């Protein structure tokens, strides 16, 4: 049991690293500059590691049927990518990837094009890459495995905490600038780029994060303005009601006063 856990743990870090290489190269080619892709500071993309581990564990009994493996890989990777996107957006108020401009997408979190690629990649991993990875892990001496796992897990936890703090720090940066959406976008990028290398890395890896910060600030400002306008409308409505009531009371007083004066005059005449 312990050996199995060690194998899957090392597999997680190996494929997280390979996923980081693939994504960094892909994005770097698209942007024509080196981009250190990923949420974490270190050279890992955990979603790839989790994806491979889940596919490897859950599809063991389907390995004799490549079509089932392909379809189930799409389902598993799709669910993992969607849930990861949803949770990270709820926690950090930032959209880390968006497929809204691609056909057959669901809420911009997953799209058919990527899912098919994931299915093909998982089949290659399960039938070709995994046997090589298993052989490599079995070849490593036990003491080396133990040391690597302890070091990797500790570094991974520290990296996750530090990266989260940085992201929350980026969200706070938005409070330092004005209200104009365009000005905020430009100033946030300027402020973040003036910070440490870690801030700049996250902006380069996920350029849409600043737009999400701008959108969040704009949304909050709009909501506050909307609430303020409703309060002002209610105050004006109450003031109008009070004015009408006061005027009505004054009219009644004047009427009573006039009636009393008429009675007094009538009494004097009698």
Buried (B, 14 or more C-beta within 10 A) or exposed (E): EEEEEBBBBBBBBBBBBBBBBBBBEEBBEEEEEEBBBBBBBBBBBBBBBBBBBBBBEEBEEBEEEEEEBBEBBBBBBBEBBBEBBEEBBEEBBBBBBBBEEEEEBEEBBBBBEBBEEBBEBBBEBBEEBBEEBEEEBEEBEEEEBEEBBEEBEEBBEEBBEBBBEBBEBBBEBBEEBEEEBEEBBBBBBEBBEEBEEBBBBBBBBBEBBBBBBBBBBBEEEEEEEEEEEEEEEEEEEEEEEEEEEEEEEEEEEEEEEEEEEEEEEEEEEE
